[in-house]
């Protein structure tokens, strides 16, 4: 949600007084790093889910809850974050090529 609403803390030292293209370029780098991070996390998250599913992993409580739904939610959440990061990367690329068309706030 914070990514969609552009509510993350930004380094104003690098952005204030700069051109829209510079800001778009830095955004592209930022979202590319986000995609690398979410890719690695999704890769590992899939194996956590798959192992929990195949081996019927349960927690250590008296009720013995199955753990695969929680691990699946981790994987799905990371994939959704990666998709949002990809959308933001494409928006930044569009702003890089056409900086006069600012995104409405």
Secondary structure, DSSP 8 states (H G I E B T S, - for coil): -TTTTT-S---HHHHTT--HHHHHHHHHHHHHHHHHHHHHHHHHHHHHHHHHHHHT-B-SSSS--BSHHHHHHHHHHHHHHHHHHHHHHHHHHHHHH-TTS----
